[in-house]
Amino acid sequence: MAKLVYYSGDVQGVGFRATSASIARRHPMVRGWVRNLPDGRVELLADGPAEAVDAFLTDVRDRMASYIESEDIFEREGDDSLSGFRITH
């Protein structure tokens, strides 16, 4: 199971991507990536067991709540080719 999340608000230039990658290390079952978008949003893909993905996204939301104004979440098919969690550009 995978979830693609678009975060809006004051989410760029505040360590959002680095914080997400750090949180991902505490959720080793989660694979994926995070990147800034040209329109000021941050895009994050989390893939793995449903419970692990949900726990990871909850941790990201809790840690970065003061920067997030809204989040749009879309479920996607899992991608077995992913490994680890990384920051992309």
N, C-alpha and C positions, 0 to 999 in steps of 0.2 A: 504494500500500500504506500502511496506517495501523496504528499500534499504540496501544492505550489502556493506560496503566500506572497502577496504584495502588501508591503507596509507603507503607509503614508504618514506624513507628519514631519517632524524635525529629525529625520532618520539618517541623513547623510552628514558626515563630518563629526559624528559623535561616538565613533567606535562601534557602531552597530554590527558591522561585518566581523570585526575581530572578536567582539563579545559573543556573537553567535557561534563562531568557530570554537571559542573557548568552552562554551556551554556544550557544544557537540561532543567534546572530549569526555564529558561526564555521561554521555549517552552513546556508548560504543556500538549499539545496534543500529544507530541512525547514520545513513549515508546521504550525501547531497552536496549542495553548494549554496553560496549567497553572493549577491552582486548588487552594485548600485546601478540604477537605471538613469538615463539622461533626463527624465522628467522629475527627478528628485525622490522617487520611491526607491525602496530596496526590495529585491526579488529573492526569495529563498525557496529552495526545493529540499524537502525532507522525505527520505525514503527508508522504509524498514517496517518492522512489525507495528501494527496500529497503536498499541499501547506505548511503545517507545517513541514513535513519532509524536503522539499527543503529549506525552510528558516533556519531550524536548521543546515543542512549540509553546507549551505552558511556561516552561522556564524562560524562554526567550521573551515571551510577553511580560512575565513578571519582572524580569531584570530591566527591560527597556520600556516599561509602561509610560514613563514620563516623556518619552520621545514619540510614541505611537499615537496618532490621531485615529487611524482606522486600519483595518486589515481585511483584505479580500482573500478568501481561502478557496482553492479549487482542488478536488481530489483527482488524482491521475493514476494510471497504471504504474505499478512498480517497475524499476529498471535495475535488473540484476547486474548490469555492466558497471554500475557505480561502485566506488570503493572509497571509504573515508568521507570526510567532510572538508570542503575547501572554499576559499575565497576566490571568485573569478572576476574577470573584468569585462 
